[in-house]
């Protein structure tokens, strides 16, 4: 058998194996249409090594990570000892911003919860371009392009991440398989908790970015339930910047899908 023939066979086997791991749900289109947005959804079942998705064609498309990068930014900030822990306060710079909760001195856990972007911009500046680039590269975060300004590259710079890459980063986070210490993982996983009930724990982050002519929305995270782990990434897009459903639809679409999959209860 020739080498080229062997390569073709192996490629065919890999492609079919990879495809069989995906369950496509075209019916989820109705949920996106309900909120007048386009986009994709992907869920990874860690135990079964299976994906459930809508709009599979978009899962390899790169978008600005926006505030979902706060997960990684938190890891880097703590690991480099720029901040010691989740209680570290950075003084407000006095600039009035549209969201009142941003206009005060803030610690890491609160900045994560309220998506206080100036806190994370200052955190990134203190880390510095060289160290930040090093961690982005070592972790293979998205396209690994941290150019465009140390306090801007995830908001309007050149960093891009696909829905499947979001899943991979979150999987590595869950497994403590990124270039950070156990202590760093523990602190960041704690601030990521959005819900902690008797039935499950949800860790997550939203994101919202403006790409030319398009709003990009994210909701990513993972759920631990009955000793199982489900990692998800929802990415929505909308060219109508007046769409009042946009902000809330990131979570609502995700939660409705997760409820249909019997992972979390209905709203």
N, C-alpha and C positions, 0 to 999 in steps of 0.2 A: 504493500500500500504506500502510495506517495505521501510525502509530508503535507502537501497541500490538501489532499483528500482527507487526511487525519484531522487537520485543522478544521475543515468544513464539518466533519462529523462531530467533533468536540463542541464546535460553536452551536450546532443544531441541538445537541443534547443540553447545553447550558441554557440556550434560549427557551427551550421547551420546559425545562425544570423551573426557570425563573418565572415564566408565564403561568405555570400551574400553581405558583404560590400566590397568585392574585385572583381575588374574587371581585368582579366588577359589578357595580350597582348603578346602572343608568337611571333608575327611578329616583335617585337623589337629586336629579336635575330639577325636580319640582320644588325642592326646598330652596335652591339657589334662586330660582325664578320668583318664588314667593317674596323674596326681599330685593328683587330687581338687581341682582349681582350675577357675575359669572365666577367660575373658579373650580377648585378641586378639593377633594378630601381623601385622606389615606389614613388607615389604621393598621398598625402592626401588632399582631398577637405574638408576643415573645415566646411563649411556650410552644405554640404550634408552628412558629416560623411562617405565618401566613399574613397576607395583606388583604384588606378589604378597601376598595377605592371607588371613587367617582371621578370621571375625566382622567383616565390613566395617561392620556397623551400629554397632560400638563405636568405630570409628576417630575419630569426632568427639566422643566423650565425654571430658570433662575430669576429671582426677584430680590429687591432690597429686603433685608431681614427686619429693618426698623427696630421696634422695641423688643422683639424676640431675642435680639442680640444682648439684651440686659442679662440674660442667663449667663452667657459666656463672659461678658464684661465683669460680672460679679465674681466669677471664678478667678479671672485674671487679677482683679483688684486685691482679692484676699491672698491669693498665692504669692503675689509679689510683695505682700506686706505694705502696700500703699495704704490699705485700711486694715485694721486688726480683726474686725468682726462685723456682724450685722448691725451692731449698735453704734458704729462710728458716725458721728455727725459732721457734715460739711455745712459751713455757714452759707446762708442764702446770700446771693450777690446783690440783693436789693432791686433787681429788675422785676417789674410787675409783669406777670404772665396771665394768660387767659383763664387758667384753672387755679382757683384760690388756694387749693391744697399745695400747690407748688411754691407759693410765696412765703416760705418760712425755712428756718434751719431744718435739716432733714437727715435722718440716718439711712443706712442701706436698706433695711427691711421695709421702711416706709416708702423709700424711693422706688423700690421694686413694686410694691403694692399699688402706688399711685402713678407709676410710670413717669416719675419726675426726671425728665430728660436732661436738665441742666446738671443734676447730681452725677449722672453717668458720663456726661461730657467732661466734667471736671475730673472724675475718676480716671477716664481714659487719658486725659492730658497728664495726669500725675504718673500713670504707668509709662507713657512715652511711646513714640512710634516704633522704636527698635524692639522693645520687649513685646509690645502688642502684636507686631507682625510675626515675631517668633512663635508666640502661642497660637495664633491663627493658623500658621503653617504647620506646626507640630500636630495640632488637633485636626488638621485638614478640614477646617471650617469653610463650607461653601466653596466658592472659587478661590479662596485664600488671598483675595486682593483687598488689602487694607489701605489702598491709596485713596486720596480724595479728602485728606484732612483727618488728623487724629481724633477730633471730636465730631466728625461728620460722616466718616466712611460707611457707617451702617445705616445712616439716615438718607443721605443724598450723594454718597460717594460711589465707589466702584465695587463694593462688596455685594455679591449675589449668592443666594442659597435656594436650592430647589426644595419642594416638599419632601422628596425622598432623602435629601441631605439633612433636613430638619429631623426626620425620623432617626437617621444614623447618629447624629450628634446626641439626641436625647437617649438613644439606646446606650451609647458609650457613657453618658452621664449616669444613667441608672446603674450600669455595671461598674462604675468607678474606673472606667477605661480611657481616661483622658489624662494629659500630663499635669495632674494636680494631686495634692495630698488628700488623705482621708478626711482630715479636718476641714479642708476647703470644701470638699464634696458635701460633708455633713451640714455645714452652715448654709450653703446655697440651696440644698434640697429642702432645708427648713423654711427658708424665705419664699420658696416656690409654692408652698402649700396654699391652695385656694379653698379646698374643702377637706375636712377630716371628720368623717362620720363613722358610725359603727360598721358600716358596710364597705366603705372604700376610702381611699385617699387620692385626691386629685391635685397634681402639681402642674401649673400651666403659666403661660404668658401670652398676652395679646401683642399685636404690632400694627402700626398704620404708617404707610409711607406714600409719598407722591413720586411716581415716575411720570415722565412727560405724557400728559393727557390721560393719566390713569391713576386712580387711587388703588393702593394695594393694602389688603387687610390680612392679618394672620391670627390664628389661635392655635397654639401648639402646646403639647405637654404629654403627661402620662398618668395612667390610673393604676393603682394597685388594689386588687380586689380578690379575696379568697386565694391568696398566694399566686395570683396571676398578674401579669403586667400587660397593659394595652397602651401603646404609644401612638399619638395622633398628630396630624398636621392638617389644618384647614387653611387654604389660601383663597381669598376672594379678590375680585377686581371689579371696578366700576368706572366708566368714563363720565358718568353724571355726578359731578361733585356736589350737587344739591340733594342727592339721595339721603334722606333722613334715616333710612334703615341701615345705612352702611355700618356704623360703629357697632350697633347691637347685633347685627346679623352674623358677625364672626362667631360669637359664642352660641347664639340661638340655633344656627344651622348645625353646629357641631354637637350640641347637646341633644337635639332632636334625633340625629343619626345615632349617637351613643345610646339613647333610650331605645330606639328601634332595635339595636343590637343587644339589648338587655344587659348593658354594662353599667349604666347609671339609671336612676328612676326618671320618669318624665317630669317636666317642670310643673 
